[in-house]
Amino acid sequence: MLAFGLVACAAAEASIADGDVIVIGVKADQPRLGFREKGVFTGFEVDVGTYIARHLGASRVTFREVRSDNREQKLNDHTVDLVLASYSITPDRAKLVTFGGPYYVAHQDVMVRRGETLIRGVRDLAGRRMCQASGSVSTERVVVGLSIPAKLVPGASYSDCVAKLRSGEVDAVSTGDLVLAGFSAPDLEILNSPFTDERYGVGMRKGDIDGCEAVNRAVTTMYQDGTAVELLRKWFGPSGLKLVGEVPQFEGCS
């Protein structure tokens, strides 16, 4: 029993930094960030995740889908080892997982149907129908953080929210500008009126300090060697967003 206990303890304390095979959780329905088509994942977060895993020493990197409402579950049940899925660092989430990074600081903005004249900024969402993607905190920042009484309409995901925007079921979708940029299209418009920050972190199992520090070193190198800027331009250059090429200020590993 003692031997078993020691093995279990060692397994519990294993760091992602020691892994030879790393499984990364990404979104499957967010174009240009994390998107799956014909079984293949592509996007900015897929490329960043691959870069980080290689710098951690992984010989094999695989991807699995996560949603906003199951990211913590997928980490804690060991379905995935890292999560890069527009995973904004918040105090409540940091109680459940350890965050490396952020690897990018996005800015929350608003998307509307092109030609919309009544919504030109976040304050104009008062009384209007705004989609609330399951598991996301973006609408909370509007309704609670800014005390704007928008009418929330539930959506399964941001792809579902964009579909509801197109169909007229909602008047606006609000979240990080990189997410919105992935859905940019001639019939939709991003207001380019940011009102808060979304610090996209690398989620890992709670307490993996060694893994967190290794991830931060990898992110620093990614910016220093020019890879971060290259990937941002590759995926979001055509969107017209102002992209930031400096290393974000890390949260610190705890």
Kinemage of the C-alpha trace (Angstrom):
@kinemage 1
@onewidth
@group {chain A} dominant
@subgroup {mainchain}
@vectorlist {calphas} color= white
{ca met a 1} P 0.000 0.000 0.000
{ca leu a 2} L 2.867 2.367 0.791
{ca ala a 3} L 4.463 1.754 -2.598
{ca phe a 4} L 1.136 2.386 -4.302
{ca gly a 5} L 0.723 5.619 -2.365
{ca leu a 6} L 4.166 6.836 -3.415
{ca val a 7} L 3.424 6.071 -7.069
{ca ala a 8} L 0.084 7.875 -6.885
{ca cys a 9} L 1.715 10.880 -5.237
{ca ala a 10} L 4.415 11.017 -7.913
{ca ala a 11} L 1.780 10.836 -10.658
{ca ala a 12} L -0.207 13.634 -9.055
{ca glu a 13} L 2.881 15.843 -8.941
{ca ala a 14} L 3.970 15.099 -12.518
{ca ser a 15} L 4.504 18.246 -14.554
{ca ile a 16} L 3.436 18.820 -18.116
{ca ala a 17} L 6.996 20.019 -18.667
{ca asp a 18} L 8.102 16.372 -18.339
{ca gly a 19} L 5.657 15.008 -20.907
{ca asp a 20} L 6.849 13.366 -24.111
{ca val a 21} L 3.338 13.424 -25.614
{ca ile a 22} L 1.225 16.514 -24.993
{ca val a 23} L -2.509 16.723 -25.713
{ca ile a 24} L -3.777 20.262 -26.235
{ca gly a 25} L -7.407 21.326 -25.914
{ca val a 26} L -8.507 23.882 -28.510
{ca lys a 27} L -11.792 25.139 -29.891
{ca ala a 28} L -13.128 23.469 -33.035
{ca asp a 29} L -15.550 26.160 -34.178
{ca gln a 30} L -13.640 29.445 -33.944
{ca pro a 31} L -12.179 30.262 -37.371
{ca arg a 32} L -8.561 31.492 -37.339
{ca leu a 33} L -8.213 30.681 -33.613
{ca gly a 34} L -9.141 27.007 -33.300
{ca phe a 35} L -11.084 25.342 -36.088
{ca arg a 36} L -11.549 21.751 -37.178
{ca glu a 37} L -12.226 20.843 -40.780
{ca lys a 38} L -12.110 17.287 -42.129
{ca gly a 39} L -10.571 16.196 -38.837
{ca val a 40} L -7.684 18.675 -38.961
{ca phe a 41} L -7.279 21.495 -36.422
{ca thr a 42} L -5.965 24.848 -37.652
{ca gly a 43} L -5.657 28.372 -36.276
{ca phe a 44} L -3.548 30.750 -34.237
{ca glu a 45} L -4.009 28.845 -30.974
{ca val a 46} L -3.189 25.550 -32.680
{ca asp a 47} L 0.091 27.013 -33.944
{ca val a 48} L 0.914 28.634 -30.602
{ca gly a 49} L 0.115 25.406 -28.769
{ca thr a 50} L 2.379 23.444 -31.094
{ca tyr a 51} L 5.204 25.945 -30.562
{ca ile a 52} L 4.862 25.766 -26.771
{ca ala a 53} L 4.659 21.965 -26.680
{ca arg a 54} L 7.775 21.616 -28.841
{ca his a 55} L 9.665 23.968 -26.525
{ca leu a 56} L 8.546 21.856 -23.576
{ca gly a 57} L 10.277 18.935 -25.264
{ca ala a 58} L 7.256 17.013 -26.552
{ca ser a 59} L 7.998 14.607 -29.384
{ca arg a 60} L 4.306 14.335 -30.293
{ca val a 61} L 1.532 16.918 -30.064
{ca thr a 62} L -2.139 16.085 -30.538
{ca phe a 63} L -5.291 18.190 -30.337
{ca arg a 64} L -8.753 17.607 -28.905
{ca glu a 65} L -11.819 19.800 -28.895
{ca val a 66} L -12.835 21.701 -25.780
{ca arg a 67} L -15.712 24.108 -25.217
{ca ser a 68} L -15.930 27.156 -22.989
{ca asp a 69} L -18.052 25.215 -20.505
{ca asn a 70} L -15.810 22.135 -20.149
{ca arg a 71} L -12.215 23.390 -20.233
{ca glu a 72} L -11.581 22.813 -16.516
{ca gln a 73} L -13.221 19.381 -16.663
{ca lys a 74} L -11.091 18.270 -19.613
{ca leu a 75} L -7.918 19.333 -17.804
{ca asn a 76} L -8.777 17.781 -14.480
{ca asp a 77} L -9.888 14.438 -15.906
{ca his a 78} L -6.627 14.297 -17.927
{ca thr a 79} L -8.371 14.315 -21.303
{ca val a 80} L -6.037 17.191 -22.240
{ca asp a 81} L -2.775 18.481 -20.773
{ca leu a 82} L -2.907 22.111 -21.894
{ca val a 83} L -5.770 24.341 -22.995
{ca leu a 84} L -5.421 27.180 -25.502
{ca ala a 85} L -9.006 28.095 -26.279
{ca ser a 86} L -9.590 31.858 -25.907
{ca tyr a 87} L -9.259 31.021 -22.192
{ca ser a 88} L -9.374 34.381 -20.426
{ca ile a 89} L -7.505 34.444 -17.117
{ca thr a 90} L -9.886 35.329 -14.280
{ca pro a 91} L -9.583 35.002 -10.465
{ca asp a 92} L -12.350 32.374 -10.334
{ca arg a 93} L -10.776 30.244 -13.052
{ca ala a 94} L -7.345 30.578 -11.435
{ca lys a 95} L -8.763 28.792 -8.374
{ca leu a 96} L -9.386 25.721 -10.538
{ca val a 97} L -6.399 25.633 -12.909
{ca thr a 98} L -2.904 27.076 -13.183
{ca phe a 99} L -2.415 29.591 -15.991
{ca gly a 100} L 0.725 30.194 -17.991
{ca gly a 101} L 0.989 33.378 -20.002
{ca pro a 102} L -0.994 35.169 -21.213
{ca tyr a 103} L 0.256 34.521 -24.732
{ca tyr a 104} L -1.896 37.392 -26.029
{ca val a 105} L -4.018 40.190 -24.596
{ca ala a 106} L -7.121 40.552 -26.714
{ca his a 107} L -9.636 43.354 -26.258
{ca gln a 108} L -13.345 42.823 -25.885
{ca asp a 109} L -15.346 44.420 -28.656
{ca val a 110} L -18.773 44.147 -30.276
{ca met a 111} L -19.885 42.596 -33.556
{ca val a 112} L -23.134 43.614 -35.285
{ca arg a 113} L -24.745 43.144 -38.675
{ca arg a 114} L -23.248 45.483 -41.251
{ca gly a 115} L -25.437 48.537 -41.664
{ca glu a 116} L -26.461 48.600 -37.997
{ca thr a 117} L -26.748 52.249 -36.957
{ca leu a 118} L -28.141 52.047 -33.418
{ca ile a 119} L -25.244 50.091 -31.856
{ca arg a 120} L -21.947 51.933 -32.207
{ca gly a 121} L -20.407 51.142 -28.821
{ca val a 122} L -20.862 48.935 -25.773
{ca arg a 123} L -23.198 51.407 -24.045
{ca asp a 124} L -25.631 51.037 -26.923
{ca leu a 125} L -26.241 47.420 -25.900
{ca ala a 126} L -28.636 48.576 -23.168
{ca gly a 127} L -31.992 46.981 -23.901
{ca arg a 128} L -30.648 45.150 -26.958
{ca arg a 129} L -30.386 41.390 -27.449
{ca met a 130} L -26.836 40.131 -26.859
{ca cys a 131} L -25.819 36.504 -27.277
{ca gln a 132} L -24.417 34.725 -24.215
{ca ala a 133} L -22.113 31.861 -25.239
{ca ser a 134} L -22.182 28.957 -22.806
{ca gly a 135} L -19.272 29.051 -20.357
{ca ser a 136} L -18.009 32.478 -21.456
{ca val a 137} L -17.505 35.429 -19.098
{ca ser a 138} L -17.690 38.085 -21.823
{ca thr a 139} L -21.354 38.948 -21.337
{ca glu a 140} L -20.785 39.187 -17.567
{ca arg a 141} L -18.252 41.942 -18.222
{ca val a 142} L -20.958 43.918 -20.012
{ca val a 143} L -23.994 43.246 -17.812
{ca val a 144} L -22.282 43.048 -14.404
{ca gly a 145} L -18.947 44.792 -14.870
{ca leu a 146} L -20.299 47.765 -16.775
{ca ser a 147} L -23.906 47.557 -15.483
{ca ile a 148} L -25.347 47.675 -18.986
{ca pro a 149} L -28.819 46.049 -19.022
{ca ala a 150} L -28.545 44.053 -22.231
{ca lys a 151} L -31.065 41.284 -22.887
{ca leu a 152} L -29.129 38.015 -22.855
{ca val a 153} L -29.994 35.282 -25.349
{ca pro a 154} L -28.224 31.950 -24.710
{ca gly a 155} L -26.015 30.382 -27.365
{ca ala a 156} L -24.194 27.064 -27.345
{ca ser a 157} L -20.941 28.617 -28.613
{ca tyr a 158} L -19.665 31.689 -30.428
{ca ser a 159} L -20.286 30.051 -33.777
{ca asp a 160} L -23.893 29.577 -32.654
{ca cys a 161} L -23.989 33.210 -31.490
{ca val a 162} L -22.778 34.438 -34.879
{ca ala a 163} L -25.431 32.323 -36.577
{ca lys a 164} L -28.056 33.929 -34.323
{ca leu a 165} L -26.701 37.362 -35.205
{ca arg a 166} L -27.016 36.612 -38.914
{ca ser a 167} L -30.557 35.278 -38.499
{ca gly a 168} L -31.680 38.313 -36.495
{ca glu a 169} L -32.250 36.408 -33.241
{ca val a 170} L -29.766 38.707 -31.489
{ca asp a 171} L -28.545 42.242 -32.141
{ca ala a 172} L -24.922 41.826 -31.101
{ca val a 173} L -22.137 39.456 -30.091
{ca ser a 174} L -19.456 40.678 -27.704
{ca thr a 175} L -16.189 38.933 -26.823
{ca gly a 176} L -12.454 39.156 -27.520
{ca asp a 177} L -11.550 40.818 -30.792
{ca leu a 178} L -9.494 37.839 -32.002
{ca val a 179} L -12.567 35.618 -31.689
{ca leu a 180} L -14.692 38.173 -33.512
{ca ala a 181} L -12.040 38.638 -36.195
{ca gly a 182} L -12.208 34.932 -36.953
{ca phe a 183} L -15.864 35.321 -37.873
{ca ser a 184} L -15.391 38.526 -39.876
{ca ala a 185} L -17.376 38.572 -43.123
{ca pro a 186} L -18.860 41.144 -45.526
{ca asp a 187} L -22.250 41.018 -43.788
{ca leu a 188} L -20.816 41.532 -40.282
{ca glu a 189} L -18.975 44.426 -38.676
{ca ile a 190} L -16.651 44.681 -35.677
{ca leu a 191} L -17.146 48.104 -34.104
{ca asn a 192} L -13.415 48.505 -33.295
{ca ser a 193} L -14.463 50.090 -30.022
{ca pro a 194} L -12.646 47.957 -27.384
{ca phe a 195} L -13.632 48.398 -23.769
{ca thr a 196} L -11.715 45.817 -21.738
{ca asp a 197} L -8.871 43.311 -21.907
{ca glu a 198} L -9.026 39.540 -22.295
{ca arg a 199} L -5.764 37.918 -21.189
{ca tyr a 200} L -5.643 34.595 -23.041
{ca gly a 201} L -3.813 32.079 -20.872
{ca val a 202} L -2.498 28.546 -21.227
{ca gly a 203} L -4.515 26.407 -18.836
{ca met a 204} L -2.949 23.423 -17.103
{ca arg a 205} L -3.730 21.323 -14.067
{ca lys a 206} L -3.727 23.209 -10.780
{ca gly a 207} L -0.387 23.406 -9.022
{ca asp a 208} L 1.887 22.620 -11.970
{ca ile a 209} L 4.362 25.411 -11.241
{ca asp a 210} L 7.203 23.822 -13.211
{ca gly a 211} L 4.936 23.495 -16.223
{ca cys a 212} L 3.741 27.075 -15.880
{ca glu a 213} L 7.276 28.451 -15.731
{ca ala a 214} L 8.280 26.362 -18.755
{ca val a 215} L 5.268 27.646 -20.694
{ca asn a 216} L 6.193 31.236 -19.832
{ca arg a 217} L 9.725 30.705 -21.083
{ca ala a 218} L 8.347 29.292 -24.331
{ca val a 219} L 5.971 32.248 -24.797
{ca thr a 220} L 8.805 34.716 -24.157
{ca thr a 221} L 10.949 32.992 -26.781
{ca met a 222} L 8.024 32.952 -29.215
{ca tyr a 223} L 7.865 36.756 -29.077
{ca gln a 224} L 11.622 37.269 -29.047
{ca asp a 225} L 12.270 35.155 -32.141
{ca gly a 226} L 9.471 36.809 -34.123
{ca thr a 227} L 7.182 33.775 -34.299
{ca ala a 228} L 4.346 35.460 -32.383
{ca val a 229} L 4.170 38.413 -34.766
{ca glu a 230} L 4.430 36.087 -37.764
{ca leu a 231} L 1.502 33.984 -36.524
{ca leu a 232} L -0.626 37.009 -35.635
{ca arg a 233} L -0.151 38.435 -39.114
{ca lys a 234} L -0.778 35.052 -40.724
{ca trp a 235} L -4.142 34.563 -39.054
{ca phe a 236} L -5.414 38.090 -38.332
{ca gly a 237} L -3.525 40.462 -40.621
{ca pro a 238} L -6.409 40.764 -43.122
{ca ser a 239} L -8.913 41.603 -40.347
{ca gly a 240} L -7.641 45.154 -39.846
{ca leu a 241} L -7.235 44.728 -36.093
{ca lys a 242} L -4.335 46.499 -34.408
{ca leu a 243} L -2.119 43.592 -33.387
{ca val a 244} L 0.310 43.781 -30.458
{ca gly a 245} L 3.778 42.301 -30.955
{ca glu a 246} L 5.250 42.771 -27.463
{ca val a 247} L 5.507 40.045 -24.831
{ca pro a 248} L 2.447 40.293 -22.550
{ca gln a 249} L 2.973 40.791 -18.835
{ca phe a 250} L 2.686 37.372 -17.227
{ca glu a 251} L 0.350 36.640 -14.343
{ca gly a 252} L 2.976 34.698 -12.408
{ca cys a 253} L 2.807 31.009 -11.540
{ca ser a 254} L 0.999 30.021 -8.351
